[in-house]
Amino acid sequence: MTTNSLSYKLYTDHLEEVDFLLTQRMALFSDPEIDWPEIDEFEQRLDAHIKGLVLGGQAADKFCAGLLNSGDPDQIRAAIYALSHSESP
């Protein structure tokens, strides 16, 4: 496996988790039985996957940007969320 394919696999894994966690987040926020402090661990998990993508730098940004035309609303949402946290110029 090449470095690029390994990196893309990591980016894909992180984005799939971001997508899953964003979906769960919406459900948690609309659940009146959930207290805000209970969401902290969940938010930390989401943040860890975003940090994994941020560490990928411009290569991860390029990967995410490529998904904006995927036609898959979940991938697009996850890619936009990741790109909004980008530290690349």
PDB file of N, CA, C and O in Angstrom, chain B, residues numbered from 101:
ATOM      1  N   MET B 101       0.847  -1.178   0.000  1.00  0.00           N
ATOM      2  CA  MET B 101       0.000   0.000   0.000  1.00  0.00           C
ATOM      3  C   MET B 101       0.892   1.240   0.000  1.00  0.00           C
ATOM      4  O   MET B 101       1.838   1.336   0.781  1.00  0.00           O
ATOM      5  N   THR B 102       0.584   2.169  -0.870  1.00  0.00           N
ATOM      6  CA  THR B 102       1.385   3.387  -0.967  1.00  0.00           C
ATOM      7  C   THR B 102       1.009   4.358   0.148  1.00  0.00           C
ATOM      8  O   THR B 102      -0.027   4.227   0.799  1.00  0.00           O
ATOM      9  N   THR B 103       1.886   5.331   0.340  1.00  0.00           N
ATOM     10  CA  THR B 103       1.624   6.345   1.360  1.00  0.00           C
ATOM     11  C   THR B 103       0.326   7.075   1.065  1.00  0.00           C
ATOM     12  O   THR B 103      -0.471   7.326   1.969  1.00  0.00           O
ATOM     13  N   ASN B 104       0.109   7.422  -0.221  1.00  0.00           N
ATOM     14  CA  ASN B 104      -1.118   8.125  -0.592  1.00  0.00           C
ATOM     15  C   ASN B 104      -2.354   7.297  -0.303  1.00  0.00           C
ATOM     16  O   ASN B 104      -3.329   7.811   0.245  1.00  0.00           O
ATOM     17  N   SER B 105      -2.329   6.013  -0.665  1.00  0.00           N
ATOM     18  CA  SER B 105      -3.513   5.190  -0.434  1.00  0.00           C
ATOM     19  C   SER B 105      -3.734   4.963   1.056  1.00  0.00           C
ATOM     20  O   SER B 105      -4.877   4.869   1.504  1.00  0.00           O
ATOM     21  N   LEU B 106      -2.655   4.873   1.828  1.00  0.00           N
ATOM     22  CA  LEU B 106      -2.786   4.742   3.279  1.00  0.00           C
ATOM     23  C   LEU B 106      -3.373   6.023   3.868  1.00  0.00           C
ATOM     24  O   LEU B 106      -4.257   5.974   4.723  1.00  0.00           O
ATOM     25  N   SER B 107      -2.877   7.160   3.406  1.00  0.00           N
ATOM     26  CA  SER B 107      -3.408   8.443   3.882  1.00  0.00           C
ATOM     27  C   SER B 107      -4.888   8.579   3.531  1.00  0.00           C
ATOM     28  O   SER B 107      -5.689   8.988   4.372  1.00  0.00           O
ATOM     29  N   TYR B 108      -5.251   8.243   2.307  1.00  0.00           N
ATOM     30  CA  TYR B 108      -6.643   8.356   1.887  1.00  0.00           C
ATOM     31  C   TYR B 108      -7.532   7.415   2.690  1.00  0.00           C
ATOM     32  O   TYR B 108      -8.677   7.749   2.993  1.00  0.00           O
ATOM     33  N   LYS B 109      -7.013   6.243   3.035  1.00  0.00           N
ATOM     34  CA  LYS B 109      -7.774   5.307   3.866  1.00  0.00           C
ATOM     35  C   LYS B 109      -8.014   5.930   5.247  1.00  0.00           C
ATOM     36  O   LYS B 109      -9.117   5.844   5.787  1.00  0.00           O
ATOM     37  N   LEU B 110      -6.985   6.552   5.809  1.00  0.00           N
ATOM     38  CA  LEU B 110      -7.146   7.221   7.112  1.00  0.00           C
ATOM     39  C   LEU B 110      -8.144   8.367   7.020  1.00  0.00           C
ATOM     40  O   LEU B 110      -8.993   8.522   7.898  1.00  0.00           O
ATOM     41  N   TYR B 111      -8.048   9.176   5.958  1.00  0.00           N
ATOM     42  CA  TYR B 111      -8.978  10.289   5.778  1.00  0.00           C
ATOM     43  C   TYR B 111     -10.408   9.763   5.649  1.00  0.00           C
ATOM     44  O   TYR B 111     -11.339  10.322   6.228  1.00  0.00           O
ATOM     45  N   THR B 112     -10.568   8.691   4.890  1.00  0.00           N
ATOM     46  CA  THR B 112     -11.889   8.093   4.708  1.00  0.00           C
ATOM     47  C   THR B 112     -12.444   7.603   6.037  1.00  0.00           C
ATOM     48  O   THR B 112     -13.609   7.839   6.356  1.00  0.00           O
ATOM     49  N   ASP B 113     -11.609   6.924   6.808  1.00  0.00           N
ATOM     50  CA  ASP B 113     -12.046   6.432   8.118  1.00  0.00           C
ATOM     51  C   ASP B 113     -12.459   7.583   9.034  1.00  0.00           C
ATOM     52  O   ASP B 113     -13.495   7.520   9.695  1.00  0.00           O
ATOM     53  N   HIS B 114     -11.642   8.627   9.065  1.00  0.00           N
ATOM     54  CA  HIS B 114     -11.978   9.788   9.905  1.00  0.00           C
ATOM     55  C   HIS B 114     -13.281  10.433   9.438  1.00  0.00           C
ATOM     56  O   HIS B 114     -14.132  10.777  10.259  1.00  0.00           O
ATOM     57  N   LEU B 115     -13.440  10.596   8.132  1.00  0.00           N
ATOM     58  CA  LEU B 115     -14.659  11.239   7.619  1.00  0.00           C
ATOM     59  C   LEU B 115     -15.896  10.394   7.861  1.00  0.00           C
ATOM     60  O   LEU B 115     -16.965  10.938   8.134  1.00  0.00           O
ATOM     61  N   GLU B 116     -15.777   9.087   7.768  1.00  0.00           N
ATOM     62  CA  GLU B 116     -16.923   8.227   8.061  1.00  0.00           C
ATOM     63  C   GLU B 116     -17.350   8.385   9.517  1.00  0.00           C
ATOM     64  O   GLU B 116     -18.542   8.417   9.822  1.00  0.00           O
ATOM     65  N   GLU B 117     -16.375   8.481  10.405  1.00  0.00           N
ATOM     66  CA  GLU B 117     -16.690   8.691  11.819  1.00  0.00           C
ATOM     67  C   GLU B 117     -17.286  10.074  12.044  1.00  0.00           C
ATOM     68  O   GLU B 117     -18.229  10.221  12.821  1.00  0.00           O
ATOM     69  N   VAL B 118     -16.747  11.089  11.373  1.00  0.00           N
ATOM     70  CA  VAL B 118     -17.301  12.441  11.499  1.00  0.00           C
ATOM     71  C   VAL B 118     -18.758  12.436  11.044  1.00  0.00           C
ATOM     72  O   VAL B 118     -19.620  13.010  11.710  1.00  0.00           O
ATOM     73  N   ASP B 119     -19.032  11.795   9.925  1.00  0.00           N
ATOM     74  CA  ASP B 119     -20.396  11.702   9.415  1.00  0.00           C
ATOM     75  C   ASP B 119     -21.301  11.028  10.447  1.00  0.00           C
ATOM     76  O   ASP B 119     -22.369  11.547  10.770  1.00  0.00           O
ATOM     77  N   PHE B 120     -20.878   9.882  10.960  1.00  0.00           N
ATOM     78  CA  PHE B 120     -21.654   9.150  11.956  1.00  0.00           C
ATOM     79  C   PHE B 120     -21.892  10.005  13.205  1.00  0.00           C
ATOM     80  O   PHE B 120     -23.009  10.071  13.719  1.00  0.00           O
ATOM     81  N   LEU B 121     -20.844  10.647  13.676  1.00  0.00           N
ATOM     82  CA  LEU B 121     -20.948  11.433  14.902  1.00  0.00           C
ATOM     83  C   LEU B 121     -21.807  12.686  14.717  1.00  0.00           C
ATOM     84  O   LEU B 121     -22.516  13.089  15.639  1.00  0.00           O
ATOM     85  N   LEU B 122     -21.751  13.296  13.547  1.00  0.00           N
ATOM     86  CA  LEU B 122     -22.606  14.454  13.293  1.00  0.00           C
ATOM     87  C   LEU B 122     -24.079  14.048  13.288  1.00  0.00           C
ATOM     88  O   LEU B 122     -24.933  14.786  13.779  1.00  0.00           O
ATOM     89  N   THR B 123     -24.369  12.881  12.735  1.00  0.00           N
ATOM     90  CA  THR B 123     -25.737  12.368  12.737  1.00  0.00           C
ATOM     91  C   THR B 123     -26.196  12.105  14.171  1.00  0.00           C
ATOM     92  O   THR B 123     -27.308  12.468  14.555  1.00  0.00           O
ATOM     93  N   GLN B 124     -25.333  11.477  14.948  1.00  0.00           N
ATOM     94  CA  GLN B 124     -25.656  11.199  16.344  1.00  0.00           C
ATOM     95  C   GLN B 124     -25.806  12.489  17.149  1.00  0.00           C
ATOM     96  O   GLN B 124     -26.660  12.598  18.030  1.00  0.00           O
ATOM     97  N   ARG B 125     -24.971  13.443  16.830  1.00  0.00           N
ATOM     98  CA  ARG B 125     -25.007  14.729  17.529  1.00  0.00           C
ATOM     99  C   ARG B 125     -26.367  15.398  17.368  1.00  0.00           C
ATOM    100  O   ARG B 125     -26.929  15.916  18.333  1.00  0.00           O
ATOM    101  N   MET B 126     -26.894  15.384  16.142  1.00  0.00           N
ATOM    102  CA  MET B 126     -28.204  15.987  15.902  1.00  0.00           C
ATOM    103  C   MET B 126     -29.273  15.291  16.738  1.00  0.00           C
ATOM    104  O   MET B 126     -30.166  15.944  17.277  1.00  0.00           O
ATOM    105  N   ALA B 127     -29.184  13.971  16.847  1.00  0.00           N
ATOM    106  CA  ALA B 127     -30.152  13.224  17.647  1.00  0.00           C
ATOM    107  C   ALA B 127     -30.003  13.564  19.133  1.00  0.00           C
ATOM    108  O   ALA B 127     -31.000  13.720  19.838  1.00  0.00           O
ATOM    109  N   LEU B 128     -28.772  13.676  19.599  1.00  0.00           N
ATOM    110  CA  LEU B 128     -28.543  13.995  21.008  1.00  0.00           C
ATOM    111  C   LEU B 128     -29.073  15.379  21.363  1.00  0.00           C
ATOM    112  O   LEU B 128     -29.693  15.564  22.410  1.00  0.00           O
ATOM    113  N   PHE B 129     -28.828  16.344  20.491  1.00  0.00           N
ATOM    114  CA  PHE B 129     -29.249  17.705  20.772  1.00  0.00           C
ATOM    115  C   PHE B 129     -30.773  17.839  20.802  1.00  0.00           C
ATOM    116  O   PHE B 129     -31.304  18.731  21.464  1.00  0.00           O
ATOM    117  N   SER B 130     -31.464  16.969  20.098  1.00  0.00           N
ATOM    118  CA  SER B 130     -32.922  17.063  20.083  1.00  0.00           C
ATOM    119  C   SER B 130     -33.582  16.169  21.136  1.00  0.00           C
ATOM    120  O   SER B 130     -34.807  16.150  21.252  1.00  0.00           O
ATOM    121  N   ASP B 131     -32.776  15.433  21.901  1.00  0.00           N
ATOM    122  CA  ASP B 131     -33.301  14.535  22.931  1.00  0.00           C
ATOM    123  C   ASP B 131     -33.395  15.282  24.258  1.00  0.00           C
ATOM    124  O   ASP B 131     -32.368  15.622  24.846  1.00  0.00           O
ATOM    125  N   PRO B 132     -34.625  15.545  24.746  1.00  0.00           N
ATOM    126  CA  PRO B 132     -34.779  16.304  25.988  1.00  0.00           C
ATOM    127  C   PRO B 132     -34.280  15.546  27.227  1.00  0.00           C
ATOM    128  O   PRO B 132     -34.125  16.140  28.295  1.00  0.00           O
ATOM    129  N   GLU B 133     -34.034  14.271  27.092  1.00  0.00           N
ATOM    130  CA  GLU B 133     -33.567  13.459  28.228  1.00  0.00           C
ATOM    131  C   GLU B 133     -32.054  13.562  28.426  1.00  0.00           C
ATOM    132  O   GLU B 133     -31.536  13.123  29.453  1.00  0.00           O
ATOM    133  N   ILE B 134     -31.350  14.129  27.469  1.00  0.00           N
ATOM    134  CA  ILE B 134     -29.895  14.220  27.529  1.00  0.00           C
ATOM    135  C   ILE B 134     -29.490  15.569  28.109  1.00  0.00           C
ATOM    136  O   ILE B 134     -29.943  16.617  27.649  1.00  0.00           O
ATOM    137  N   ASP B 135     -28.634  15.530  29.124  1.00  0.00           N
ATOM    138  CA  ASP B 135     -28.090  16.759  29.691  1.00  0.00           C
ATOM    139  C   ASP B 135     -26.832  17.150  28.928  1.00  0.00           C
ATOM    140  O   ASP B 135     -26.092  16.280  28.469  1.00  0.00           O
ATOM    141  N   TRP B 136     -26.583  18.438  28.788  1.00  0.00           N
ATOM    142  CA  TRP B 136     -25.414  18.913  28.041  1.00  0.00           C
ATOM    143  C   TRP B 136     -24.104  18.309  28.533  1.00  0.00           C
ATOM    144  O   TRP B 136     -23.271  17.931  27.708  1.00  0.00           O
ATOM    145  N   PRO B 137     -23.885  18.201  29.848  1.00  0.00           N
ATOM    146  CA  PRO B 137     -22.605  17.617  30.291  1.00  0.00           C
ATOM    147  C   PRO B 137     -22.392  16.178  29.812  1.00  0.00           C
ATOM    148  O   PRO B 137     -21.251  15.732  29.697  1.00  0.00           O
ATOM    149  N   GLU B 138     -23.463  15.455  29.536  1.00  0.00           N
ATOM    150  CA  GLU B 138     -23.350  14.081  29.061  1.00  0.00           C
ATOM    151  C   GLU B 138     -22.814  14.016  27.634  1.00  0.00           C
ATOM    152  O   GLU B 138     -22.373  12.956  27.188  1.00  0.00           O
ATOM    153  N   ILE B 139     -22.846  15.110  26.930  1.00  0.00           N
ATOM    154  CA  ILE B 139     -22.414  15.140  25.532  1.00  0.00           C
ATOM    155  C   ILE B 139     -20.915  15.405  25.412  1.00  0.00           C
ATOM    156  O   ILE B 139     -20.350  15.243  24.331  1.00  0.00           O
ATOM    157  N   ASP B 140     -20.271  15.805  26.488  1.00  0.00           N
ATOM    158  CA  ASP B 140     -18.855  16.170  26.451  1.00  0.00           C
ATOM    159  C   ASP B 140     -17.970  15.054  25.886  1.00  0.00           C
ATOM    160  O   ASP B 140     -17.136  15.315  25.018  1.00  0.00           O
ATOM    161  N   GLU B 141     -18.133  13.845  26.351  1.00  0.00           N
ATOM    162  CA  GLU B 141     -17.315  12.732  25.859  1.00  0.00           C
ATOM    163  C   GLU B 141     -17.541  12.512  24.361  1.00  0.00           C
ATOM    164  O   GLU B 141     -16.607  12.226  23.612  1.00  0.00           O
ATOM    165  N   PHE B 142     -18.767  12.648  23.954  1.00  0.00           N
ATOM    166  CA  PHE B 142     -19.121  12.531  22.544  1.00  0.00           C
ATOM    167  C   PHE B 142     -18.422  13.615  21.719  1.00  0.00           C
ATOM    168  O   PHE B 142     -17.863  13.336  20.658  1.00  0.00           O
ATOM    169  N   GLU B 143     -18.460  14.847  22.217  1.00  0.00           N
ATOM    170  CA  GLU B 143     -17.821  15.966  21.516  1.00  0.00           C
ATOM    171  C   GLU B 143     -16.303  15.767  21.428  1.00  0.00           C
ATOM    172  O   GLU B 143     -15.690  16.135  20.426  1.00  0.00           O
ATOM    173  N   GLN B 144     -15.703  15.195  22.454  1.00  0.00           N
ATOM    174  CA  GLN B 144     -14.272  14.916  22.431  1.00  0.00           C
ATOM    175  C   GLN B 144     -13.936  13.896  21.349  1.00  0.00           C
ATOM    176  O   GLN B 144     -12.910  14.012  20.677  1.00  0.00           O
ATOM    177  N   ARG B 145     -14.781  12.920  21.185  1.00  0.00           N
ATOM    178  CA  ARG B 145     -14.567  11.910  20.136  1.00  0.00           C
ATOM    179  C   ARG B 145     -14.651  12.550  18.747  1.00  0.00           C
ATOM    180  O   ARG B 145     -13.819  12.278  17.882  1.00  0.00           O
ATOM    181  N   LEU B 146     -15.643  13.387  18.544  1.00  0.00           N
ATOM    182  CA  LEU B 146     -15.777  14.102  17.273  1.00  0.00           C
ATOM    183  C   LEU B 146     -14.554  14.971  17.025  1.00  0.00           C
ATOM    184  O   LEU B 146     -14.013  14.988  15.919  1.00  0.00           O
ATOM    185  N   ASP B 147     -14.124  15.685  18.040  1.00  0.00           N
ATOM    186  CA  ASP B 147     -12.954  16.553  17.937  1.00  0.00           C
ATOM    187  C   ASP B 147     -11.690  15.759  17.588  1.00  0.00           C
ATOM    188  O   ASP B 147     -10.852  16.237  16.822  1.00  0.00           O
ATOM    189  N   ALA B 148     -11.551  14.572  18.136  1.00  0.00           N
ATOM    190  CA  ALA B 148     -10.373  13.749  17.851  1.00  0.00           C
ATOM    191  C   ALA B 148     -10.316  13.361  16.377  1.00  0.00           C
ATOM    192  O   ALA B 148      -9.236  13.338  15.786  1.00  0.00           O
ATOM    193  N   HIS B 149     -11.451  13.061  15.785  1.00  0.00           N
ATOM    194  CA  HIS B 149     -11.461  12.710  14.355  1.00  0.00           C
ATOM    195  C   HIS B 149     -11.176  13.939  13.489  1.00  0.00           C
ATOM    196  O   HIS B 149     -10.512  13.837  12.458  1.00  0.00           O
ATOM    197  N   ILE B 150     -11.673  15.082  13.907  1.00  0.00           N
ATOM    198  CA  ILE B 150     -11.371  16.316  13.173  1.00  0.00           C
ATOM    199  C   ILE B 150      -9.881  16.621  13.271  1.00  0.00           C
ATOM    200  O   ILE B 150      -9.262  17.006  12.278  1.00  0.00           O
ATOM    201  N   LYS B 151      -9.300  16.454  14.454  1.00  0.00           N
ATOM    202  CA  LYS B 151      -7.861  16.696  14.610  1.00  0.00           C
ATOM    203  C   LYS B 151      -7.051  15.744  13.736  1.00  0.00           C
ATOM    204  O   LYS B 151      -6.008  16.126  13.206  1.00  0.00           O
ATOM    205  N   GLY B 152      -7.518  14.519  13.582  1.00  0.00           N
ATOM    206  CA  GLY B 152      -6.848  13.578  12.696  1.00  0.00           C
ATOM    207  C   GLY B 152      -6.818  14.082  11.267  1.00  0.00           C
ATOM    208  O   GLY B 152      -5.828  13.891  10.560  1.00  0.00           O
ATOM    209  N   LEU B 153      -7.887  14.721  10.838  1.00  0.00           N
ATOM    210  CA  LEU B 153      -7.920  15.294   9.495  1.00  0.00           C
ATOM    211  C   LEU B 153      -7.084  16.562   9.401  1.00  0.00           C
ATOM    212  O   LEU B 153      -6.413  16.791   8.395  1.00  0.00           O
ATOM    213  N   VAL B 154      -7.118  17.379  10.433  1.00  0.00           N
ATOM    214  CA  VAL B 154      -6.316  18.613  10.444  1.00  0.00           C
ATOM    215  C   VAL B 154      -4.830  18.258  10.327  1.00  0.00           C
ATOM    216  O   VAL B 154      -4.077  18.949   9.642  1.00  0.00           O
ATOM    217  N   LEU B 155      -4.415  17.188  10.991  1.00  0.00           N
ATOM    218  CA  LEU B 155      -3.012  16.770  10.909  1.00  0.00           C
ATOM    219  C   LEU B 155      -2.618  16.368   9.487  1.00  0.00           C
ATOM    220  O   LEU B 155      -1.440  16.399   9.133  1.00  0.00           O
ATOM    221  N   GLY B 156      -3.589  15.998   8.691  1.00  0.00           N
ATOM    222  CA  GLY B 156      -3.321  15.647   7.292  1.00  0.00           C
ATOM    223  C   GLY B 156      -2.993  16.852   6.434  1.00  0.00           C
ATOM    224  O   GLY B 156      -2.533  16.703   5.302  1.00  0.00           O
ATOM    225  N   GLY B 157      -3.226  18.044   6.963  1.00  0.00           N
ATOM    226  CA  GLY B 157      -2.880  19.274   6.259  1.00  0.00           C
ATOM    227  C   GLY B 157      -3.571  19.438   4.920  1.00  0.00           C
ATOM    228  O   GLY B 157      -4.744  19.102   4.758  1.00  0.00           O
ATOM    229  N   GLN B 158      -2.819  19.961   3.967  1.00  0.00           N
ATOM    230  CA  GLN B 158      -3.387  20.259   2.653  1.00  0.00           C
ATOM    231  C   GLN B 158      -3.832  19.003   1.909  1.00  0.00           C
ATOM    232  O   GLN B 158      -4.780  19.050   1.125  1.00  0.00           O
ATOM    233  N   ALA B 159      -3.155  17.882   2.151  1.00  0.00           N
ATOM    234  CA  ALA B 159      -3.557  16.632   1.486  1.00  0.00           C
ATOM    235  C   ALA B 159      -4.951  16.214   1.950  1.00  0.00           C
ATOM    236  O   ALA B 159      -5.777  15.789   1.142  1.00  0.00           O
ATOM    237  N   ALA B 160      -5.209  16.334   3.248  1.00  0.00           N
ATOM    238  CA  ALA B 160      -6.530  15.991   3.785  1.00  0.00           C
ATOM    239  C   ALA B 160      -7.574  16.981   3.283  1.00  0.00           C
ATOM    240  O   ALA B 160      -8.699  16.596   2.963  1.00  0.00           O
ATOM    241  N   ASP B 161      -7.201  18.249   3.214  1.00  0.00           N
ATOM    242  CA  ASP B 161      -8.122  19.264   2.693  1.00  0.00           C
ATOM    243  C   ASP B 161      -8.492  18.962   1.246  1.00  0.00           C
ATOM    244  O   ASP B 161      -9.657  19.071   0.865  1.00  0.00           O
ATOM    245  N   LYS B 162      -7.516  18.589   0.451  1.00  0.00           N
ATOM    246  CA  LYS B 162      -7.762  18.266  -0.957  1.00  0.00           C
ATOM    247  C   LYS B 162      -8.691  17.058  -1.054  1.00  0.00           C
ATOM    248  O   LYS B 162      -9.606  17.037  -1.877  1.00  0.00           O
ATOM    249  N   PHE B 163      -8.456  16.064  -0.218  1.00  0.00           N
ATOM    250  CA  PHE B 163      -9.307  14.876  -0.194  1.00  0.00           C
ATOM    251  C   PHE B 163     -10.749  15.266   0.147  1.00  0.00           C
ATOM    252  O   PHE B 163     -11.690  14.842  -0.523  1.00  0.00           O
ATOM    253  N   CYS B 164     -10.909  16.077   1.195  1.00  0.00           N
ATOM    254  CA  CYS B 164     -12.248  16.511   1.613  1.00  0.00           C
ATOM    255  C   CYS B 164     -12.915  17.356   0.525  1.00  0.00           C
ATOM    256  O   CYS B 164     -14.100  17.187   0.239  1.00  0.00           O
ATOM    257  N   ALA B 165     -12.158  18.250  -0.068  1.00  0.00           N
ATOM    258  CA  ALA B 165     -12.713  19.105  -1.127  1.00  0.00           C
ATOM    259  C   ALA B 165     -13.203  18.263  -2.301  1.00  0.00           C
ATOM    260  O   ALA B 165     -14.202  18.598  -2.937  1.00  0.00           O
ATOM    261  N   GLY B 166     -12.505  17.181  -2.582  1.00  0.00           N
ATOM    262  CA  GLY B 166     -12.928  16.294  -3.665  1.00  0.00           C
ATOM    263  C   GLY B 166     -14.277  15.647  -3.396  1.00  0.00           C
ATOM    264  O   GLY B 166     -14.985  15.278  -4.333  1.00  0.00           O
ATOM    265  N   LEU B 167     -14.636  15.505  -2.140  1.00  0.00           N
ATOM    266  CA  LEU B 167     -15.919  14.893  -1.787  1.00  0.00           C
ATOM    267  C   LEU B 167     -17.093  15.855  -1.909  1.00  0.00           C
ATOM    268  O   LEU B 167     -18.248  15.432  -1.863  1.00  0.00           O
ATOM    269  N   LEU B 168     -16.811  17.126  -2.062  1.00  0.00           N
ATOM    270  CA  LEU B 168     -17.890  18.110  -2.166  1.00  0.00           C
ATOM    271  C   LEU B 168     -18.740  17.900  -3.407  1.00  0.00           C
ATOM    272  O   LEU B 168     -19.878  18.366  -3.466  1.00  0.00           O
ATOM    273  N   ASN B 169     -18.203  17.208  -4.396  1.00  0.00           N
ATOM    274  CA  ASN B 169     -18.942  16.915  -5.623  1.00  0.00           C
ATOM    275  C   ASN B 169     -19.418  15.465  -5.673  1.00  0.00           C
ATOM    276  O   ASN B 169     -19.809  14.976  -6.733  1.00  0.00           O
ATOM    277  N   SER B 170     -19.388  14.785  -4.543  1.00  0.00           N
ATOM    278  CA  SER B 170     -19.716  13.355  -4.514  1.00  0.00           C
ATOM    279  C   SER B 170     -21.199  13.080  -4.733  1.00  0.00           C
ATOM    280  O   SER B 170     -21.573  11.996  -5.183  1.00  0.00           O
ATOM    281  N   GLY B 171     -22.035  14.051  -4.419  1.00  0.00           N
ATOM    282  CA  GLY B 171     -23.473  13.830  -4.539  1.00  0.00           C
ATOM    283  C   GLY B 171     -24.064  13.148  -3.313  1.00  0.00           C
ATOM    284  O   GLY B 171     -25.283  13.008  -3.210  1.00  0.00           O
ATOM    285  N   ASP B 172     -23.222  12.725  -2.391  1.00  0.00           N
ATOM    286  CA  ASP B 172     -23.668  12.075  -1.158  1.00  0.00           C
ATOM    287  C   ASP B 172     -23.783  13.132  -0.065  1.00  0.00           C
ATOM    288  O   ASP B 172     -22.763  13.651   0.389  1.00  0.00           O
ATOM    289  N   PRO B 173     -25.006  13.464   0.370  1.00  0.00           N
ATOM    290  CA  PRO B 173     -25.175  14.547   1.335  1.00  0.00           C
ATOM    291  C   PRO B 173     -24.425  14.312   2.643  1.00  0.00           C
ATOM    292  O   PRO B 173     -23.956  15.269   3.260  1.00  0.00           O
ATOM    293  N   ASP B 174     -24.303  13.065   3.074  1.00  0.00           N
ATOM    294  CA  ASP B 174     -23.586  12.781   4.317  1.00  0.00           C
ATOM    295  C   ASP B 174     -22.093  13.045   4.162  1.00  0.00           C
ATOM    296  O   ASP B 174     -21.466  13.624   5.049  1.00  0.00           O
ATOM    297  N   GLN B 175     -21.524  12.619   3.036  1.00  0.00           N
ATOM    298  CA  GLN B 175     -20.104  12.876   2.782  1.00  0.00           C
ATOM    299  C   GLN B 175     -19.848  14.366   2.633  1.00  0.00           C
ATOM    300  O   GLN B 175     -18.841  14.881   3.118  1.00  0.00           O
ATOM    301  N   ILE B 176     -20.741  15.043   1.977  1.00  0.00           N
ATOM    302  CA  ILE B 176     -20.590  16.486   1.779  1.00  0.00           C
ATOM    303  C   ILE B 176     -20.628  17.202   3.128  1.00  0.00           C
ATOM    304  O   ILE B 176     -19.803  18.079   3.387  1.00  0.00           O
ATOM    305  N   ARG B 177     -21.575  16.837   3.982  1.00  0.00           N
ATOM    306  CA  ARG B 177     -21.679  17.462   5.308  1.00  0.00           C
ATOM    307  C   ARG B 177     -20.408  17.229   6.124  1.00  0.00           C
ATOM    308  O   ARG B 177     -19.886  18.159   6.738  1.00  0.00           O
ATOM    309  N   ALA B 178     -19.911  15.993   6.130  1.00  0.00           N
ATOM    310  CA  ALA B 178     -18.698  15.667   6.887  1.00  0.00           C
ATOM    311  C   ALA B 178     -17.492  16.421   6.324  1.00  0.00           C
ATOM    312  O   ALA B 178     -16.657  16.918   7.080  1.00  0.00           O
ATOM    313  N   ALA B 179     -17.406  16.504   4.987  1.00  0.00           N
ATOM    314  CA  ALA B 179     -16.284  17.204   4.353  1.00  0.00           C
ATOM    315  C   ALA B 179     -16.318  18.698   4.681  1.00  0.00           C
ATOM    316  O   ALA B 179     -15.281  19.293   4.973  1.00  0.00           O
ATOM    317  N   ILE B 180     -17.494  19.297   4.632  1.00  0.00           N
ATOM    318  CA  ILE B 180     -17.617  20.724   4.960  1.00  0.00           C
ATOM    319  C   ILE B 180     -17.240  20.956   6.418  1.00  0.00           C
ATOM    320  O   ILE B 180     -16.531  21.912   6.735  1.00  0.00           O
ATOM    321  N   TYR B 181     -17.708  20.093   7.296  1.00  0.00           N
ATOM    322  CA  TYR B 181     -17.385  20.237   8.719  1.00  0.00           C
ATOM    323  C   TYR B 181     -15.878  20.142   8.925  1.00  0.00           C
ATOM    324  O   TYR B 181     -15.295  20.935   9.663  1.00  0.00           O
ATOM    325  N   ALA B 182     -15.249  19.165   8.265  1.00  0.00           N
ATOM    326  CA  ALA B 182     -13.792  19.003   8.388  1.00  0.00           C
ATOM    327  C   ALA B 182     -13.063  20.212   7.812  1.00  0.00           C
ATOM    328  O   ALA B 182     -12.134  20.728   8.433  1.00  0.00           O
ATOM    329  N   LEU B 183     -13.472  20.664   6.640  1.00  0.00           N
ATOM    330  CA  LEU B 183     -12.814  21.812   6.014  1.00  0.00           C
ATOM    331  C   LEU B 183     -12.977  23.084   6.842  1.00  0.00           C
ATOM    332  O   LEU B 183     -12.109  23.956   6.826  1.00  0.00           O
ATOM    333  N   SER B 184     -14.078  23.186   7.557  1.00  0.00           N
ATOM    334  CA  SER B 184     -14.288  24.380   8.384  1.00  0.00           C
ATOM    335  C   SER B 184     -13.328  24.434   9.565  1.00  0.00           C
ATOM    336  O   SER B 184     -13.175  25.478  10.199  1.00  0.00           O
ATOM    337  N   HIS B 185     -12.684  23.310   9.859  1.00  0.00           N
ATOM    338  CA  HIS B 185     -11.701  23.252  10.937  1.00  0.00           C
ATOM    339  C   HIS B 185     -10.270  23.247  10.416  1.00  0.00           C
ATOM    340  O   HIS B 185      -9.326  23.161  11.200  1.00  0.00           O
ATOM    341  N   SER B 186     -10.104  23.338   9.113  1.00  0.00           N
ATOM    342  CA  SER B 186      -8.787  23.280   8.496  1.00  0.00           C
ATOM    343  C   SER B 186      -7.895  24.426   8.969  1.00  0.00           C
ATOM    344  O   SER B 186      -8.346  25.546   9.210  1.00  0.00           O
ATOM    345  N   GLU B 187      -6.633  24.101   9.089  1.00  0.00           N
ATOM    346  CA  GLU B 187      -5.646  25.119   9.453  1.00  0.00           C
ATOM    347  C   GLU B 187      -4.735  25.448   8.272  1.00  0.00           C
ATOM    348  O   GLU B 187      -3.779  26.212   8.404  1.00  0.00           O
ATOM    349  N   SER B 188      -5.045  24.857   7.112  1.00  0.00           N
ATOM    350  CA  SER B 188      -4.229  25.117   5.922  1.00  0.00           C
ATOM    351  C   SER B 188      -4.578  26.471   5.333  1.00  0.00           C
ATOM    352  O   SER B 188      -5.724  26.915   5.403  1.00  0.00           O
ATOM    353  N   PRO B 189      -3.579  27.124   4.753  1.00  0.00           N
ATOM    354  CA  PRO B 189      -3.854  28.435   4.135  1.00  0.00           C
ATOM    355  C   PRO B 189      -4.671  28.306   2.881  1.00  0.00           C
ATOM    356  O   PRO B 189      -4.987  29.311   2.244  1.00  0.00           O
TER     357      PRO B 189
END
